[in-house]
């Protein structure tokens, strides 16, 4: 058995997120295009007796270290699947803000699956790792895969998307975490009261996929879409100011990432992203501002 294994996994932005009707299982039917960005959590695992999880870094104070942590559940699930004891000491170093619509918990779970599979020598196939990931959460399969992918079902049915180039973004986290179920609940409420149009059909992903294939940031800027943006704005009105600040500071476009409260602002190029990040850090609307690029690979062993 290896002494120590380190893996890392990226945050994601949804460059397209269409939310359909609520399904009988309580999930909404989605069509989404996930995009992995260069903001990574790192998970280090060592041999241990039973499970112990520790968390350091960004938002460590709001992330549980017991069985509520997605990494704990990932360890139990992998051990059951492979028929081994769930013995490991797991250290999560977070750079991805929590409850920010960036799938930080999912990234940790995906990194833990990869790291523990190596630590325990369980050699689980990629297909089975994907199935385990889907049991842990809708975004965990994408955190394993990375790159750019079309997600169907509740997001877990993935098809990779060819992306021609590299794009530069600025992520601005506008205030404290937003609960994903609360944002979906607000969307249902706004649709039921007629404030938002009903879910008459899932907006097609073709425009954003064509933009990702063609390359120029201006094409991608025109194709960004997120059905959760309106309910996130309803729950957190200052997100509107944050979006306007991003476009006012020179972003080609800005949208709420997933359920928010992260604003993802698309820049023309790397220099543009650095300038945009500096400007947004000064406007007083964001608790964290990070310039990132993508797409980047999914959960990987490090070193
Ligand atoms: P979602 O994937 O639902 O969009 P998110 O990206 O907005 O979620 P996460 O950072 O994954 O948010 O955290 C959501 C909640 O999950 C947190 O409030 C936290 O209590 C819980 N959680 C469990 N495990 C973790 C983890 N390893 N890192 C962060 N949060 C975790």
py3Dmol code that shows the C-alpha trace and the ligand (Angstrom):
import py3Dmol

protein = """\
ATOM      1  CA  UNK A   1       0.000   0.000   0.000  1.00  0.00           C
ATOM      2  CA  UNK A   2       1.302   3.486  -0.919  1.00  0.00           C
ATOM      3  CA  UNK A   3       2.299   5.703   2.067  1.00  0.00           C
ATOM      4  CA  UNK A   4       0.658   8.901   0.919  1.00  0.00           C
ATOM      5  CA  UNK A   5      -1.325   9.720  -2.195  1.00  0.00           C
ATOM      6  CA  UNK A   6      -2.246  13.220  -3.403  1.00  0.00           C
ATOM      7  CA  UNK A   7      -4.957  14.066  -5.939  1.00  0.00           C
ATOM      8  CA  UNK A   8      -6.519  17.297  -7.045  1.00  0.00           C
ATOM      9  CA  UNK A   9      -9.735  18.196  -8.849  1.00  0.00           C
ATOM     10  CA  UNK A  10     -11.006  21.407 -10.452  1.00  0.00           C
ATOM     11  CA  UNK A  11     -13.924  23.748  -9.876  1.00  0.00           C
ATOM     12  CA  UNK A  12     -16.551  23.993 -12.616  1.00  0.00           C
ATOM     13  CA  UNK A  13     -18.597  26.684 -14.247  1.00  0.00           C
ATOM     14  CA  UNK A  14     -21.835  25.859 -16.096  1.00  0.00           C
ATOM     15  CA  UNK A  15     -21.603  27.769 -19.374  1.00  0.00           C
ATOM     16  CA  UNK A  16     -25.130  26.541 -20.160  1.00  0.00           C
ATOM     17  CA  UNK A  17     -27.643  25.381 -17.547  1.00  0.00           C
ATOM     18  CA  UNK A  18     -31.190  24.635 -18.678  1.00  0.00           C
ATOM     19  CA  UNK A  19     -33.509  23.378 -15.937  1.00  0.00           C
ATOM     20  CA  UNK A  20     -36.531  21.305 -16.945  1.00  0.00           C
ATOM     21  CA  UNK A  21     -39.415  19.921 -14.920  1.00  0.00           C
ATOM     22  CA  UNK A  22     -39.143  18.439 -11.447  1.00  0.00           C
ATOM     23  CA  UNK A  23     -38.911  14.640 -11.799  1.00  0.00           C
ATOM     24  CA  UNK A  24     -40.703  12.132  -9.565  1.00  0.00           C
ATOM     25  CA  UNK A  25     -37.358  11.434  -7.816  1.00  0.00           C
ATOM     26  CA  UNK A  26     -37.153  15.075  -6.663  1.00  0.00           C
ATOM     27  CA  UNK A  27     -34.423  16.110  -9.122  1.00  0.00           C
ATOM     28  CA  UNK A  28     -34.912  18.454 -12.055  1.00  0.00           C
ATOM     29  CA  UNK A  29     -34.166  17.282 -15.580  1.00  0.00           C
ATOM     30  CA  UNK A  30     -31.123  19.263 -16.786  1.00  0.00           C
ATOM     31  CA  UNK A  31     -29.208  20.025 -19.935  1.00  0.00           C
ATOM     32  CA  UNK A  32     -25.960  21.620 -18.944  1.00  0.00           C
ATOM     33  CA  UNK A  33     -22.529  22.274 -20.370  1.00  0.00           C
ATOM     34  CA  UNK A  34     -19.869  21.942 -17.694  1.00  0.00           C
ATOM     35  CA  UNK A  35     -16.520  23.691 -18.045  1.00  0.00           C
ATOM     36  CA  UNK A  36     -13.604  22.859 -15.679  1.00  0.00           C
ATOM     37  CA  UNK A  37     -11.468  25.812 -14.552  1.00  0.00           C
ATOM     38  CA  UNK A  38      -8.009  26.118 -13.010  1.00  0.00           C
ATOM     39  CA  UNK A  39      -9.034  26.434  -9.371  1.00  0.00           C
ATOM     40  CA  UNK A  40      -8.229  23.176  -7.589  1.00  0.00           C
ATOM     41  CA  UNK A  41      -8.852  21.506  -4.243  1.00  0.00           C
ATOM     42  CA  UNK A  42      -6.181  19.011  -3.155  1.00  0.00           C
ATOM     43  CA  UNK A  43      -6.911  15.795  -1.264  1.00  0.00           C
ATOM     44  CA  UNK A  44      -4.101  13.903   0.492  1.00  0.00           C
ATOM     45  CA  UNK A  45      -4.809  10.395   1.808  1.00  0.00           C
ATOM     46  CA  UNK A  46      -2.707   8.189   4.101  1.00  0.00           C
ATOM     47  CA  UNK A  47      -3.176   4.813   5.721  1.00  0.00           C
ATOM     48  CA  UNK A  48      -5.160   4.994   8.971  1.00  0.00           C
ATOM     49  CA  UNK A  49      -7.555   3.114  11.236  1.00  0.00           C
ATOM     50  CA  UNK A  50     -11.138   3.992  10.397  1.00  0.00           C
ATOM     51  CA  UNK A  51     -11.765   7.342   8.705  1.00  0.00           C
ATOM     52  CA  UNK A  52     -10.556  10.773   9.753  1.00  0.00           C
ATOM     53  CA  UNK A  53     -11.148  13.891   7.636  1.00  0.00           C
ATOM     54  CA  UNK A  54      -9.546  17.300   8.128  1.00  0.00           C
ATOM     55  CA  UNK A  55     -10.141  20.478   6.126  1.00  0.00           C
ATOM     56  CA  UNK A  56      -7.873  23.504   5.692  1.00  0.00           C
ATOM     57  CA  UNK A  57      -7.915  26.518   3.381  1.00  0.00           C
ATOM     58  CA  UNK A  58     -10.767  28.583   1.924  1.00  0.00           C
ATOM     59  CA  UNK A  59     -14.064  28.288   3.869  1.00  0.00           C
ATOM     60  CA  UNK A  60     -12.652  25.438   5.994  1.00  0.00           C
ATOM     61  CA  UNK A  61     -14.767  26.688   8.909  1.00  0.00           C
ATOM     62  CA  UNK A  62     -18.065  25.870   7.111  1.00  0.00           C
ATOM     63  CA  UNK A  63     -17.096  22.445   5.760  1.00  0.00           C
ATOM     64  CA  UNK A  64     -17.974  19.463   7.982  1.00  0.00           C
ATOM     65  CA  UNK A  65     -15.260  16.946   8.899  1.00  0.00           C
ATOM     66  CA  UNK A  66     -17.603  14.066   9.762  1.00  0.00           C
ATOM     67  CA  UNK A  67     -19.757  11.725   7.681  1.00  0.00           C
ATOM     68  CA  UNK A  68     -21.605  14.769   6.215  1.00  0.00           C
ATOM     69  CA  UNK A  69     -18.449  15.539   4.220  1.00  0.00           C
ATOM     70  CA  UNK A  70     -18.822  14.209   0.679  1.00  0.00           C
ATOM     71  CA  UNK A  71     -15.278  12.848   0.902  1.00  0.00           C
ATOM     72  CA  UNK A  72     -16.255  10.646   3.850  1.00  0.00           C
ATOM     73  CA  UNK A  73     -19.175   9.262   1.825  1.00  0.00           C
ATOM     74  CA  UNK A  74     -16.872   8.727  -1.162  1.00  0.00           C
ATOM     75  CA  UNK A  75     -14.499   6.687   1.006  1.00  0.00           C
ATOM     76  CA  UNK A  76     -17.295   4.504   2.424  1.00  0.00           C
ATOM     77  CA  UNK A  77     -18.802   3.922  -1.019  1.00  0.00           C
ATOM     78  CA  UNK A  78     -15.488   3.000  -2.645  1.00  0.00           C
ATOM     79  CA  UNK A  79     -14.557   0.671   0.224  1.00  0.00           C
ATOM     80  CA  UNK A  80     -17.947  -1.110   0.030  1.00  0.00           C
ATOM     81  CA  UNK A  81     -17.698  -1.424  -3.743  1.00  0.00           C
ATOM     82  CA  UNK A  82     -14.157  -2.831  -3.619  1.00  0.00           C
ATOM     83  CA  UNK A  83     -14.688  -4.985  -0.520  1.00  0.00           C
ATOM     84  CA  UNK A  84     -11.951  -3.339   1.552  1.00  0.00           C
ATOM     85  CA  UNK A  85     -12.004  -1.622   4.948  1.00  0.00           C
ATOM     86  CA  UNK A  86     -12.569   2.143   4.869  1.00  0.00           C
ATOM     87  CA  UNK A  87      -9.323   2.973   6.650  1.00  0.00           C
ATOM     88  CA  UNK A  88      -7.709   6.317   5.749  1.00  0.00           C
ATOM     89  CA  UNK A  89      -6.681   9.704   7.035  1.00  0.00           C
ATOM     90  CA  UNK A  90      -7.905  12.288   4.530  1.00  0.00           C
ATOM     91  CA  UNK A  91      -6.705  15.903   4.414  1.00  0.00           C
ATOM     92  CA  UNK A  92      -8.635  18.325   2.173  1.00  0.00           C
ATOM     93  CA  UNK A  93      -6.871  21.574   1.225  1.00  0.00           C
ATOM     94  CA  UNK A  94      -9.563  23.846  -0.183  1.00  0.00           C
ATOM     95  CA  UNK A  95      -8.999  26.609  -2.728  1.00  0.00           C
ATOM     96  CA  UNK A  96     -12.566  26.345  -4.091  1.00  0.00           C
ATOM     97  CA  UNK A  97     -14.994  28.432  -2.020  1.00  0.00           C
ATOM     98  CA  UNK A  98     -17.804  26.345  -0.427  1.00  0.00           C
ATOM     99  CA  UNK A  99     -21.472  26.537  -1.470  1.00  0.00           C
ATOM    100  CA  UNK A 100     -20.476  28.884  -4.302  1.00  0.00           C
ATOM    101  CA  UNK A 101     -21.916  27.017  -7.315  1.00  0.00           C
ATOM    102  CA  UNK A 102     -18.403  25.838  -8.201  1.00  0.00           C
ATOM    103  CA  UNK A 103     -18.873  22.162  -7.161  1.00  0.00           C
ATOM    104  CA  UNK A 104     -16.148  22.299  -4.519  1.00  0.00           C
ATOM    105  CA  UNK A 105     -17.564  19.399  -2.521  1.00  0.00           C
ATOM    106  CA  UNK A 106     -17.926  17.374  -5.722  1.00  0.00           C
ATOM    107  CA  UNK A 107     -14.300  18.124  -6.651  1.00  0.00           C
ATOM    108  CA  UNK A 108     -13.173  16.852  -3.235  1.00  0.00           C
ATOM    109  CA  UNK A 109     -15.231  13.679  -3.616  1.00  0.00           C
ATOM    110  CA  UNK A 110     -13.815  13.007  -7.098  1.00  0.00           C
ATOM    111  CA  UNK A 111     -10.233  13.621  -5.916  1.00  0.00           C
ATOM    112  CA  UNK A 112     -10.837  11.329  -2.923  1.00  0.00           C
ATOM    113  CA  UNK A 113     -12.116   8.507  -5.164  1.00  0.00           C
ATOM    114  CA  UNK A 114      -8.977   8.717  -7.323  1.00  0.00           C
ATOM    115  CA  UNK A 115      -6.594   9.037  -4.356  1.00  0.00           C
ATOM    116  CA  UNK A 116      -8.166   6.260  -2.258  1.00  0.00           C
ATOM    117  CA  UNK A 117      -8.324   3.914  -5.237  1.00  0.00           C
ATOM    118  CA  UNK A 118      -4.544   4.334  -5.513  1.00  0.00           C
ATOM    119  CA  UNK A 119      -3.920   4.147  -1.731  1.00  0.00           C
ATOM    120  CA  UNK A 120      -5.978   0.979  -1.309  1.00  0.00           C
ATOM    121  CA  UNK A 121      -4.813  -0.539  -4.615  1.00  0.00           C
ATOM    122  CA  UNK A 122      -8.436  -1.269  -5.515  1.00  0.00           C
ATOM    123  CA  UNK A 123      -7.992  -0.597  -9.270  1.00  0.00           C
ATOM    124  CA  UNK A 124     -11.633   0.253  -9.840  1.00  0.00           C
ATOM    125  CA  UNK A 125     -12.421   0.733 -13.535  1.00  0.00           C
ATOM    126  CA  UNK A 126     -13.115   4.233 -14.865  1.00  0.00           C
ATOM    127  CA  UNK A 127     -16.711   3.153 -15.620  1.00  0.00           C
ATOM    128  CA  UNK A 128     -17.288   1.978 -12.033  1.00  0.00           C
ATOM    129  CA  UNK A 129     -15.651   5.115 -10.603  1.00  0.00           C
ATOM    130  CA  UNK A 130     -18.121   7.127 -12.704  1.00  0.00           C
ATOM    131  CA  UNK A 131     -21.059   5.083 -11.317  1.00  0.00           C
ATOM    132  CA  UNK A 132     -19.838   5.591  -7.744  1.00  0.00           C
ATOM    133  CA  UNK A 133     -19.400   9.315  -8.454  1.00  0.00           C
ATOM    134  CA  UNK A 134     -22.997   9.566  -9.718  1.00  0.00           C
ATOM    135  CA  UNK A 135     -24.237   8.043  -6.451  1.00  0.00           C
ATOM    136  CA  UNK A 136     -22.396  10.750  -4.510  1.00  0.00           C
ATOM    137  CA  UNK A 137     -23.861  13.746  -6.353  1.00  0.00           C
ATOM    138  CA  UNK A 138     -24.944  15.089  -9.732  1.00  0.00           C
ATOM    139  CA  UNK A 139     -21.715  17.052 -10.339  1.00  0.00           C
ATOM    140  CA  UNK A 140     -19.222  14.438  -9.089  1.00  0.00           C
ATOM    141  CA  UNK A 141     -18.952  12.542 -12.425  1.00  0.00           C
ATOM    142  CA  UNK A 142     -17.961  15.786 -14.155  1.00  0.00           C
ATOM    143  CA  UNK A 143     -15.397  16.543 -11.443  1.00  0.00           C
ATOM    144  CA  UNK A 144     -13.822  13.180 -12.346  1.00  0.00           C
ATOM    145  CA  UNK A 145     -13.944  13.807 -16.095  1.00  0.00           C
ATOM    146  CA  UNK A 146     -13.064  17.517 -16.342  1.00  0.00           C
ATOM    147  CA  UNK A 147     -12.595  19.385 -19.623  1.00  0.00           C
ATOM    148  CA  UNK A 148     -15.903  20.415 -21.184  1.00  0.00           C
ATOM    149  CA  UNK A 149     -18.897  18.091 -21.184  1.00  0.00           C
ATOM    150  CA  UNK A 150     -22.588  18.052 -21.931  1.00  0.00           C
ATOM    151  CA  UNK A 151     -24.559  16.827 -18.915  1.00  0.00           C
ATOM    152  CA  UNK A 152     -28.068  15.318 -19.148  1.00  0.00           C
ATOM    153  CA  UNK A 153     -30.368  13.684 -16.613  1.00  0.00           C
ATOM    154  CA  UNK A 154     -29.545  15.424 -13.329  1.00  0.00           C
ATOM    155  CA  UNK A 155     -26.145  16.294 -14.822  1.00  0.00           C
ATOM    156  CA  UNK A 156     -24.505  12.897 -14.333  1.00  0.00           C
ATOM    157  CA  UNK A 157     -24.970  11.564 -17.901  1.00  0.00           C
ATOM    158  CA  UNK A 158     -21.925  13.048 -19.597  1.00  0.00           C
ATOM    159  CA  UNK A 159     -20.713  13.397 -23.176  1.00  0.00           C
ATOM    160  CA  UNK A 160     -17.350  15.115 -23.675  1.00  0.00           C
ATOM    161  CA  UNK A 161     -17.415  18.256 -25.831  1.00  0.00           C
ATOM    162  CA  UNK A 162     -14.541  19.215 -28.074  1.00  0.00           C
ATOM    163  CA  UNK A 163     -13.283  22.674 -27.118  1.00  0.00           C
ATOM    164  CA  UNK A 164     -10.914  24.332 -29.576  1.00  0.00           C
ATOM    165  CA  UNK A 165      -9.020  26.703 -27.410  1.00  0.00           C
ATOM    166  CA  UNK A 166      -8.424  28.030 -23.916  1.00  0.00           C
ATOM    167  CA  UNK A 167     -10.643  30.682 -22.345  1.00  0.00           C
ATOM    168  CA  UNK A 168      -9.924  33.062 -19.482  1.00  0.00           C
ATOM    169  CA  UNK A 169     -12.414  33.841 -16.755  1.00  0.00           C
ATOM    170  CA  UNK A 170     -12.627  35.818 -13.570  1.00  0.00           C
ATOM    171  CA  UNK A 171     -14.601  34.227 -10.740  1.00  0.00           C
ATOM    172  CA  UNK A 172     -16.026  36.694  -8.235  1.00  0.00           C
ATOM    173  CA  UNK A 173     -17.717  35.221  -5.164  1.00  0.00           C
ATOM    174  CA  UNK A 174     -20.452  37.652  -4.178  1.00  0.00           C
ATOM    175  CA  UNK A 175     -21.142  37.086  -0.488  1.00  0.00           C
ATOM    176  CA  UNK A 176     -21.762  33.998   1.616  1.00  0.00           C
ATOM    177  CA  UNK A 177     -22.832  30.605   0.281  1.00  0.00           C
ATOM    178  CA  UNK A 178     -26.189  30.000  -1.392  1.00  0.00           C
ATOM    179  CA  UNK A 179     -27.948  26.672  -0.852  1.00  0.00           C
ATOM    180  CA  UNK A 180     -28.433  24.817  -4.152  1.00  0.00           C
ATOM    181  CA  UNK A 181     -31.829  23.315  -3.074  1.00  0.00           C
ATOM    182  CA  UNK A 182     -33.024  26.803  -2.032  1.00  0.00           C
ATOM    183  CA  UNK A 183     -32.206  28.196  -5.498  1.00  0.00           C
ATOM    184  CA  UNK A 184     -34.032  25.331  -7.261  1.00  0.00           C
ATOM    185  CA  UNK A 185     -36.966  25.869  -4.869  1.00  0.00           C
ATOM    186  CA  UNK A 186     -37.074  29.568  -5.799  1.00  0.00           C
ATOM    187  CA  UNK A 187     -37.040  28.656  -9.529  1.00  0.00           C
ATOM    188  CA  UNK A 188     -40.046  26.323  -8.989  1.00  0.00           C
ATOM    189  CA  UNK A 189     -41.844  29.072  -7.043  1.00  0.00           C
ATOM    190  CA  UNK A 190     -41.190  31.758  -9.691  1.00  0.00           C
ATOM    191  CA  UNK A 191     -42.405  29.381 -12.431  1.00  0.00           C
ATOM    192  CA  UNK A 192     -45.522  28.374 -10.456  1.00  0.00           C
ATOM    193  CA  UNK A 193     -46.513  32.016  -9.889  1.00  0.00           C
ATOM    194  CA  UNK A 194     -45.915  32.891 -13.556  1.00  0.00           C
ATOM    195  CA  UNK A 195     -43.107  35.333 -12.661  1.00  0.00           C
ATOM    196  CA  UNK A 196     -40.859  33.213 -14.864  1.00  0.00           C
ATOM    197  CA  UNK A 197     -42.100  31.262 -17.907  1.00  0.00           C
ATOM    198  CA  UNK A 198     -42.873  27.593 -17.140  1.00  0.00           C
ATOM    199  CA  UNK A 199     -40.514  24.814 -18.141  1.00  0.00           C
ATOM    200  CA  UNK A 200     -41.943  24.518 -21.645  1.00  0.00           C
ATOM    201  CA  UNK A 201     -38.736  22.889 -22.895  1.00  0.00           C
ATOM    202  CA  UNK A 202     -35.025  22.741 -22.213  1.00  0.00           C
ATOM    203  CA  UNK A 203     -33.126  25.475 -24.057  1.00  0.00           C
ATOM    204  CA  UNK A 204     -30.954  23.797 -26.700  1.00  0.00           C
ATOM    205  CA  UNK A 205     -27.239  23.458 -26.029  1.00  0.00           C
ATOM    206  CA  UNK A 206     -26.280  23.744 -29.735  1.00  0.00           C
ATOM    207  CA  UNK A 207     -25.368  27.483 -29.660  1.00  0.00           C
ATOM    208  CA  UNK A 208     -22.917  27.124 -26.767  1.00  0.00           C
ATOM    209  CA  UNK A 209     -21.407  23.931 -28.185  1.00  0.00           C
ATOM    210  CA  UNK A 210     -20.944  25.651 -31.575  1.00  0.00           C
ATOM    211  CA  UNK A 211     -19.282  28.608 -29.786  1.00  0.00           C
ATOM    212  CA  UNK A 212     -16.951  26.267 -27.879  1.00  0.00           C
ATOM    213  CA  UNK A 213     -15.998  24.602 -31.171  1.00  0.00           C
ATOM    214  CA  UNK A 214     -15.493  27.856 -33.071  1.00  0.00           C
ATOM    215  CA  UNK A 215     -13.203  29.421 -30.456  1.00  0.00           C
ATOM    216  CA  UNK A 216     -13.446  33.223 -30.188  1.00  0.00           C
ATOM    217  CA  UNK A 217     -14.381  34.433 -26.686  1.00  0.00           C
ATOM    218  CA  UNK A 218     -16.960  36.785 -28.246  1.00  0.00           C
ATOM    219  CA  UNK A 219     -18.865  33.763 -29.640  1.00  0.00           C
ATOM    220  CA  UNK A 220     -18.897  32.055 -26.230  1.00  0.00           C
ATOM    221  CA  UNK A 221     -19.929  35.343 -24.582  1.00  0.00           C
ATOM    222  CA  UNK A 222     -23.062  35.455 -26.730  1.00  0.00           C
ATOM    223  CA  UNK A 223     -24.072  31.887 -25.917  1.00  0.00           C
ATOM    224  CA  UNK A 224     -23.824  31.771 -22.097  1.00  0.00           C
ATOM    225  CA  UNK A 225     -27.130  30.848 -20.374  1.00  0.00           C
ATOM    226  CA  UNK A 226     -28.268  29.834 -16.892  1.00  0.00           C
ATOM    227  CA  UNK A 227     -31.886  29.188 -15.800  1.00  0.00           C
ATOM    228  CA  UNK A 228     -30.788  29.383 -12.148  1.00  0.00           C
ATOM    229  CA  UNK A 229     -29.590  32.961 -12.558  1.00  0.00           C
ATOM    230  CA  UNK A 230     -33.058  34.552 -12.120  1.00  0.00           C
ATOM    231  CA  UNK A 231     -33.876  32.661  -8.884  1.00  0.00           C
ATOM    232  CA  UNK A 232     -30.365  33.281  -7.525  1.00  0.00           C
ATOM    233  CA  UNK A 233     -30.868  37.012  -8.239  1.00  0.00           C
ATOM    234  CA  UNK A 234     -34.276  36.895  -6.552  1.00  0.00           C
ATOM    235  CA  UNK A 235     -32.713  35.430  -3.401  1.00  0.00           C
ATOM    236  CA  UNK A 236     -29.586  37.586  -3.539  1.00  0.00           C
ATOM    237  CA  UNK A 237     -30.370  40.922  -5.307  1.00  0.00           C
ATOM    238  CA  UNK A 238     -26.789  42.192  -4.927  1.00  0.00           C
ATOM    239  CA  UNK A 239     -25.799  39.562  -7.523  1.00  0.00           C
ATOM    240  CA  UNK A 240     -27.321  41.933 -10.110  1.00  0.00           C
ATOM    241  CA  UNK A 241     -24.852  44.636  -9.069  1.00  0.00           C
ATOM    242  CA  UNK A 242     -22.046  42.074  -9.207  1.00  0.00           C
ATOM    243  CA  UNK A 243     -22.978  41.065 -12.781  1.00  0.00           C
ATOM    244  CA  UNK A 244     -23.173  44.718 -13.871  1.00  0.00           C
ATOM    245  CA  UNK A 245     -19.831  45.438 -12.193  1.00  0.00           C
ATOM    246  CA  UNK A 246     -18.233  42.615 -14.210  1.00  0.00           C
ATOM    247  CA  UNK A 247     -19.523  43.819 -17.582  1.00  0.00           C
ATOM    248  CA  UNK A 248     -18.816  47.438 -16.584  1.00  0.00           C
ATOM    249  CA  UNK A 249     -15.214  46.452 -15.858  1.00  0.00           C
ATOM    250  CA  UNK A 250     -14.764  45.037 -19.352  1.00  0.00           C
ATOM    251  CA  UNK A 251     -15.949  41.402 -19.168  1.00  0.00           C
ATOM    252  CA  UNK A 252     -17.257  40.162 -22.537  1.00  0.00           C
ATOM    253  CA  UNK A 253     -20.159  38.625 -20.594  1.00  0.00           C
ATOM    254  CA  UNK A 254     -20.907  37.530 -17.061  1.00  0.00           C
ATOM    255  CA  UNK A 255     -23.275  34.960 -15.623  1.00  0.00           C
ATOM    256  CA  UNK A 256     -24.043  33.338 -12.303  1.00  0.00           C
ATOM    257  CA  UNK A 257     -22.196  30.021 -12.020  1.00  0.00           C
ATOM    258  CA  UNK A 258     -24.603  27.157 -11.234  1.00  0.00           C
ATOM    259  CA  UNK A 259     -26.732  28.130  -8.236  1.00  0.00           C
ATOM    260  CA  UNK A 260     -24.412  31.033  -7.316  1.00  0.00           C
ATOM    261  CA  UNK A 261     -23.326  33.206  -5.653  1.00  0.00           C
ATOM    262  CA  UNK A 262     -20.236  33.079  -7.900  1.00  0.00           C
ATOM    263  CA  UNK A 263     -20.221  35.386 -10.912  1.00  0.00           C
ATOM    264  CA  UNK A 264     -18.195  33.988 -13.831  1.00  0.00           C
ATOM    265  CA  UNK A 265     -16.926  36.792 -16.058  1.00  0.00           C
ATOM    266  CA  UNK A 266     -15.461  35.939 -19.448  1.00  0.00           C
ATOM    267  CA  UNK A 267     -12.356  37.886 -20.494  1.00  0.00           C
ATOM    268  CA  UNK A 268     -10.895  38.470 -23.954  1.00  0.00           C
ATOM    269  CA  UNK A 269      -7.532  36.894 -23.052  1.00  0.00           C
ATOM    270  CA  UNK A 270      -5.171  36.239 -20.129  1.00  0.00           C
ATOM    271  CA  UNK A 271      -4.091  39.889 -19.766  1.00  0.00           C
ATOM    272  CA  UNK A 272      -7.726  40.932 -19.909  1.00  0.00           C
ATOM    273  CA  UNK A 273      -8.548  38.487 -17.094  1.00  0.00           C
ATOM    274  CA  UNK A 274      -5.731  39.844 -14.923  1.00  0.00           C
ATOM    275  CA  UNK A 275      -6.943  43.437 -15.471  1.00  0.00           C
ATOM    276  CA  UNK A 276     -10.569  42.445 -14.842  1.00  0.00           C
ATOM    277  CA  UNK A 277      -9.651  40.596 -11.636  1.00  0.00           C
ATOM    278  CA  UNK A 278      -7.735  43.616 -10.330  1.00  0.00           C
ATOM    279  CA  UNK A 279     -10.656  45.919 -11.074  1.00  0.00           C
ATOM    280  CA  UNK A 280     -13.291  43.605  -9.551  1.00  0.00           C
ATOM    281  CA  UNK A 281     -11.189  43.088  -6.416  1.00  0.00           C
ATOM    282  CA  UNK A 282     -11.503  46.847  -5.846  1.00  0.00           C
ATOM    283  CA  UNK A 283     -15.300  47.257  -6.170  1.00  0.00           C
ATOM    284  CA  UNK A 284     -16.166  45.865  -2.727  1.00  0.00           C
ATOM    285  CA  UNK A 285     -18.862  43.456  -3.968  1.00  0.00           C
ATOM    286  CA  UNK A 286     -16.864  40.221  -3.902  1.00  0.00           C
ATOM    287  CA  UNK A 287     -15.333  38.344  -0.977  1.00  0.00           C
ATOM    288  CA  UNK A 288     -12.917  36.528  -3.317  1.00  0.00           C
ATOM    289  CA  UNK A 289     -11.816  37.260  -6.890  1.00  0.00           C
ATOM    290  CA  UNK A 290      -9.772  34.767  -8.920  1.00  0.00           C
ATOM    291  CA  UNK A 291      -8.520  34.807 -12.523  1.00  0.00           C
ATOM    292  CA  UNK A 292      -8.713  31.263 -13.947  1.00  0.00           C
ATOM    293  CA  UNK A 293      -8.401  29.521 -17.292  1.00  0.00           C
ATOM    294  CA  UNK A 294      -9.942  26.435 -18.794  1.00  0.00           C
ATOM    295  CA  UNK A 295     -10.777  23.848 -19.775  1.00  0.00           C
ATOM    296  CA  UNK A 296      -8.531  21.780 -17.469  1.00  0.00           C
ATOM    297  CA  UNK A 297      -8.549  18.007 -16.779  1.00  0.00           C
ATOM    298  CA  UNK A 298     -10.661  16.378 -14.060  1.00  0.00           C
ATOM    299  CA  UNK A 299      -9.526  14.617 -10.868  1.00  0.00           C
ATOM    300  CA  UNK A 300      -5.899  13.461 -11.195  1.00  0.00           C
ATOM    301  CA  UNK A 301      -3.143  12.059  -9.018  1.00  0.00           C
ATOM    302  CA  UNK A 302      -0.488  14.699  -8.337  1.00  0.00           C
ATOM    303  CA  UNK A 303       3.221  13.981  -8.414  1.00  0.00           C
TER     304      UNK A 303
END
"""
ligand_1 = """\
31
LIG
P -23.397 22.105 -5.733
O -22.482 21.011 -6.192
O -24.594 21.612 -4.981
O -23.643 23.177 -6.751
P -21.726 24.018 -4.493
O -20.656 23.930 -5.489
O -22.562 25.257 -4.495
O -22.642 22.780 -4.563
P -20.136 22.884 -2.368
O -18.881 23.653 -2.159
O -20.056 21.587 -3.031
O -21.184 23.840 -3.056
O -20.817 22.737 -0.915
C -22.183 22.564 -0.675
C -22.389 22.112 0.785
O -21.894 20.784 0.908
C -21.608 22.934 1.806
O -22.446 23.875 2.402
C -21.087 21.921 2.815
O -21.776 21.955 4.035
C -21.310 20.557 2.185
N -20.056 19.798 1.971
C -19.869 18.501 2.199
N -18.625 18.120 1.881
C -17.978 19.209 1.445
C -16.666 19.452 0.974
N -15.735 18.491 0.920
N -16.363 20.704 0.580
C -17.314 21.681 0.612
N -18.546 21.515 1.088
C -18.897 20.281 1.485
"""
view = py3Dmol.view(width=600, height=400)
view.addModel(protein, "pdb")
view.setStyle({"model": 0}, {"cartoon": {"style": "trace"}})
view.addModel(ligand_1, "xyz")
view.setStyle({"model": 1}, {"stick": {}})
view.zoomTo()
view.show()
